[in-house]
Amino acid sequence: MDNELLSTVYRPPSFLMKRIFSRENLWALLFCLILIALVIFTADSSPTWIYQGF
């Protein structure tokens, strides 16, 4: 009986990887990485149009 219960509860790691790295999650991860890269690469450039009136 224990083997039957264990076999129904246990999921192989490949199922977990397919669930974690689904197409929707990969698109969300890619979008997040693009946003992070955009913030990092544009953080050092100061917006000069703000200071034109001073």
DSSP file (Angstrom, degrees, kcal/mol; ACC not computed):
  #  RESIDUE AA STRUCTURE BP1 BP2  ACC     N-H-->O    O-->H-N    N-H-->O    O-->H-N    TCO  KAPPA ALPHA  PHI   PSI    X-CA   Y-CA   Z-CA
    1    1 A M     >        0   0    0      0, 0.0     4,-2.1     0, 0.0     5,-0.2   0.000 360.0 360.0 360.0 -36.6    0.0    0.0    0.0
    2    2 A D  H  >  +     0   0    0      1,-0.2     4,-2.6     2,-0.2     5,-0.2   0.882 360.0  52.9 -65.4 -36.7    2.8    2.4    0.7
    3    3 A N  H  > S+     0   0    0      2,-0.2     4,-2.3     1,-0.2    -1,-0.2   0.881 108.1  50.5 -66.7 -37.1    4.3    1.9   -2.7
    4    4 A E  H  > S+     0   0    0      2,-0.2     4,-1.4     1,-0.2    -1,-0.2   0.919 113.0  45.7 -65.8 -42.6    1.0    2.7   -4.4
    5    5 A L  H  X S+     0   0    0     -4,-2.1     4,-1.6     1,-0.2    -2,-0.2   0.911 113.7  49.3 -66.7 -42.0    0.6    5.9   -2.4
    6    6 A L  H  X S+     0   0    0     -4,-2.6     4,-2.4     1,-0.2    -2,-0.2   0.885 109.5  51.6 -65.2 -38.4    4.2    6.9   -3.0
    7    7 A S  H  < S+     0   0    0     -4,-2.3    -1,-0.2     1,-0.2    -2,-0.2   0.805 110.9  47.7 -71.7 -27.4    4.0    6.3   -6.7
    8    8 A T  H  < S+     0   0    0     -4,-1.4    -1,-0.2    -5,-0.2    -2,-0.2   0.792 117.0  42.1 -81.7 -27.0    0.9    8.5   -7.0
    9    9 A V  H  < S+     0   0    0     -4,-1.6    -2,-0.2    -5,-0.1     2,-0.2   0.870  96.1  86.5 -86.2 -38.7    2.3   11.3   -5.0
   10   10 A Y     <  -     0   0    0     -4,-2.4    -4,-0.0    -5,-0.2     0, 0.0  -0.420  57.7-167.2 -70.4 131.4    5.8   11.4   -6.5
   11   11 A R        -     0   0    0     -2,-0.2    -3,-0.0     2,-0.0     5,-0.0  -0.950  25.5-114.1-114.3 138.6    6.3   13.5   -9.6
   12   12 A P    >>  -     0   0    0      0, 0.0     4,-1.2     0, 0.0     3,-0.9  -0.333  26.2-114.3 -68.1 154.8    9.5   13.2  -11.6
   13   13 A P  H 3> S+     0   0    0      0, 0.0     4,-2.4     0, 0.0     5,-0.2   0.783 113.0  65.3 -61.3 -27.1   11.8   16.2  -11.8
   14   14 A S  H 3> S+     0   0    0      1,-0.2     4,-2.2     2,-0.2     5,-0.2   0.876  99.4  52.2 -65.2 -34.7   11.1   16.6  -15.5
   15   15 A F  H <> S+     0   0    0     -3,-0.9     4,-1.8     2,-0.2    -1,-0.2   0.907 109.9  49.2 -64.5 -40.6    7.5   17.4  -14.8
   16   16 A L  H  X S+     0   0    0     -4,-1.2     4,-2.6     2,-0.2    -2,-0.2   0.898 110.4  50.1 -66.3 -40.3    8.6   20.1  -12.3
   17   17 A M  H  X S+     0   0    0     -4,-2.4     4,-2.8     1,-0.2    -1,-0.2   0.889 109.9  50.5 -65.9 -38.9   11.0   21.6  -14.8
   18   18 A K  H  < S+     0   0    0     -4,-2.2    -1,-0.2     1,-0.2    -2,-0.2   0.865 112.7  47.4 -66.2 -33.8    8.3   21.7  -17.5
   19   19 A R  H >< S+     0   0    0     -4,-1.8     3,-0.7    -5,-0.2    -2,-0.2   0.899 116.3  42.4 -74.1 -40.1    6.0   23.4  -15.1
   20   20 A I  H 3< S+     0   0    0     -4,-2.6     2,-0.8     1,-0.3    -2,-0.2   0.942 119.0  43.6 -70.8 -46.7    8.6   26.0  -13.9
   21   21 A F  T 3< S+     0   0    0     -4,-2.8    -1,-0.3    -5,-0.2    -2,-0.1  -0.362  81.5 150.2 -98.4  54.1   10.0   26.7  -17.3
   22   22 A S    <>  -     0   0    0     -2,-0.8     4,-2.3    -3,-0.7     5,-0.2  -0.308  62.8-102.1 -75.5 170.1    6.7   27.0  -19.2
   23   23 A R  H  > S+     0   0    0      1,-0.2     4,-2.0     2,-0.2     5,-0.2   0.890 122.5  50.4 -62.6 -39.6    6.4   29.2  -22.2
   24   24 A E  H  > S+     0   0    0      1,-0.2     4,-2.1     2,-0.2    -1,-0.2   0.903 110.9  48.3 -66.9 -41.0    4.6   31.9  -20.2
   25   25 A N  H  > S+     0   0    0      2,-0.2     4,-2.4     1,-0.2    -1,-0.2   0.870 110.0  52.2 -68.1 -35.6    7.2   31.9  -17.5
   26   26 A L  H  X S+     0   0    0     -4,-2.3     4,-2.4     2,-0.2    -1,-0.2   0.894 109.3  49.3 -67.4 -38.7   10.0   32.1  -19.9
   27   27 A W  H  X S+     0   0    0     -4,-2.0     4,-2.4     2,-0.2    -2,-0.2   0.905 112.0  48.9 -64.7 -40.1    8.5   35.1  -21.6
   28   28 A A  H  X S+     0   0    0     -4,-2.1     4,-2.3     2,-0.2    -2,-0.2   0.896 111.8  49.0 -65.7 -39.9    8.0   36.8  -18.2
   29   29 A L  H  X S+     0   0    0     -4,-2.4     4,-2.4     2,-0.2    -2,-0.2   0.913 111.6  48.7 -65.2 -43.0   11.6   36.0  -17.3
   30   30 A L  H  X S+     0   0    0     -4,-2.4     4,-2.2     2,-0.2    -2,-0.2   0.911 111.7  49.5 -62.6 -43.0   12.9   37.5  -20.6
   31   31 A F  H  X S+     0   0    0     -4,-2.4     4,-2.1     1,-0.2    -2,-0.2   0.903 111.6  49.2 -62.6 -42.0   10.7   40.6  -20.1
   32   32 A C  H  X S+     0   0    0     -4,-2.3     4,-2.4     1,-0.2    -2,-0.2   0.902 110.6  49.7 -65.6 -41.3   12.1   41.1  -16.6
   33   33 A L  H  X S+     0   0    0     -4,-2.4     4,-2.4     2,-0.2    -1,-0.2   0.873 109.9  51.3 -66.2 -36.4   15.7   40.6  -17.7
   34   34 A I  H  X S+     0   0    0     -4,-2.2     4,-2.3     2,-0.2    -1,-0.2   0.909 110.8  48.6 -65.7 -41.5   15.2   43.2  -20.5
   35   35 A L  H  X S+     0   0    0     -4,-2.1     4,-2.2     2,-0.2    -2,-0.2   0.909 111.7  48.9 -65.0 -41.4   13.7   45.7  -18.0
   36   36 A I  H  X S+     0   0    0     -4,-2.4     4,-2.4     2,-0.2    -2,-0.2   0.923 112.3  48.2 -64.2 -43.4   16.6   45.1  -15.6
   37   37 A A  H  X S+     0   0    0     -4,-2.4     4,-2.6     1,-0.2     5,-0.2   0.885 110.1  53.0 -63.8 -38.3   19.2   45.6  -18.4
   38   38 A L  H  X S+     0   0    0     -4,-2.3     4,-1.4     1,-0.2    -1,-0.2   0.910 110.7  46.3 -63.4 -42.7   17.4   48.7  -19.5
   39   39 A V  H  X S+     0   0    0     -4,-2.2     4,-0.8     2,-0.2    -2,-0.2   0.909 114.2  48.3 -66.3 -41.8   17.5   50.2  -16.0
   40   40 A I  H  < S+     0   0    0     -4,-2.4     3,-0.5     1,-0.2     4,-0.4   0.927 114.6  43.7 -65.7 -44.8   21.2   49.3  -15.6
   41   41 A F  H  < S+     0   0    0     -4,-2.6    -1,-0.2     1,-0.2    -2,-0.2   0.716 119.4  41.5 -78.4 -19.4   22.3   50.7  -18.9
   42   42 A T  H  < S+     0   0    0     -4,-1.4     3,-0.3    -5,-0.2    -1,-0.2   0.426  91.7  85.5-104.9   1.2   20.3   53.9  -18.7
   43   43 A A  S  < S+     0   0    0     -4,-0.8    -2,-0.1    -3,-0.5    -1,-0.1   0.816  87.1  52.8 -72.9 -29.2   21.0   54.8  -15.0
   44   44 A D  S    S+     0   0    0     -4,-0.4     2,-0.6    -3,-0.1    -1,-0.2   0.708  89.7  85.6 -82.3 -17.9   24.3   56.5  -15.6
   45   45 A S  S    S-     0   0    0     -3,-0.3    -1,-0.0    -4,-0.1    -3,-0.0  -0.736  73.6-143.6 -87.7 120.4   23.0   58.9  -18.3
   46   46 A S        -     0   0    0     -2,-0.6     2,-1.0     1,-0.1     3,-0.1  -0.605  20.7-113.6 -83.3 140.5   21.5   62.0  -16.7
   47   47 A P    >>  -     0   0    0      0, 0.0     3,-1.0     0, 0.0     4,-0.6  -0.611  30.6-172.3 -74.5 104.8   18.4   63.6  -18.4
   48   48 A T  T 34 S+     0   0    0     -2,-1.0     3,-0.4     1,-0.2     4,-0.3   0.735  75.7  70.8 -73.2 -21.8   19.7   66.9  -19.6
   49   49 A W  T >4 S+     0   0    0      1,-0.2     3,-0.5     2,-0.2     4,-0.2   0.735  92.3  59.1 -69.3 -19.7   16.3   68.2  -20.6
   50   50 A I  G X4 S+     0   0    0     -3,-1.0     3,-0.5     1,-0.2    -1,-0.2   0.879 107.1  45.7 -72.0 -36.7   15.3   68.5  -17.0
   51   51 A Y  G >< S+     0   0    0     -4,-0.6     3,-0.8    -3,-0.4    -1,-0.2   0.316  83.7  96.2 -91.7   8.7   18.1   70.9  -16.2
   52   52 A Q  G <  S+     0   0    0     -3,-0.5    -1,-0.2    -4,-0.3    -2,-0.1   0.816  81.8  53.2 -70.0 -29.1   17.7   73.2  -19.3
   53   53 A G  G <         0   0    0     -3,-0.5    -1,-0.2    -4,-0.2    -2,-0.1   0.591 360.0 360.0 -82.4  -8.5   15.6   75.7  -17.4
   54   54 A F    <         0   0    0     -3,-0.8    -1,-0.2    -4,-0.1    -2,-0.2   0.439 360.0 360.0-100.3 360.0   18.1   76.3  -14.5
